[in-house]
């Protein structure tokens, strides 16, 4: 079990790091005002998505192994509110602070911790279940961030993966060199 648990923790860290990088790469392409655009009255802006993610991260990963993942001082509904005074810098500060908490909780975990019990809203979860729950949640919202960023940048969008129409080129270059970066072959 220790080898499987060790591999799981490495993979969880890898996935979380990848989601963080993807969100950052999408947001880096935006103008300041793009952070606050909503595409309809029921949608969230990127700023709101980041504020919600940061609030969730703070709540779930502060004292991860010892306290409930829904902290009594979390006011989730406020995570879906920003004011006209909110800035891009503030949004990025929320983003970074949230991820610092995630990695501060995940990095020290050991294989024997994977089957420990933690609670979220008084419901028991193994550490594995709690981390998987958060990976899925963060992937969903970061996917929304990427979607919105791509929509807002339209023809100026720089793909975060294999460009449209480049899949065969990707396979060829991957097979030949093992290296490919966002659809552009890398030098060996």
C-alpha angles and dihedrals in degrees: 000000000000093000092048092047091047090051091047092054091048090050093047090052090047093051094046091049090049093051090049092051092047093052091047093048090052095046092046088066094057132097114232093256091052090071090069102043119117118194094211138359093269097048130093126234121232088254091057092046090052092047090051093047091049092049091049092047092050092049098043100041105037104103086351098180098039111037136045113275091232102070118208091233094056114108100189096184090061089059087072094058129083128167132223087256092062112111136202088246090056091049091051090048089055089049094051095043090052094051092046088059093047095052094040087059098039102042098065095046115120128205091259089060095062094084096040116117122247128170133232114188088348091302116124118238132171112242086251091055093045093051092045089050090055095043089055092045094048093045090054094052095040087052087055090050091051092047092051093044091050091048093048095046094041110166091009092059116120110211120244093208138018109338119241110275094018101092095105091047088050092053092048095048092042091053093046101042109006087231130103129147121200091323095312115105113237123225115254 
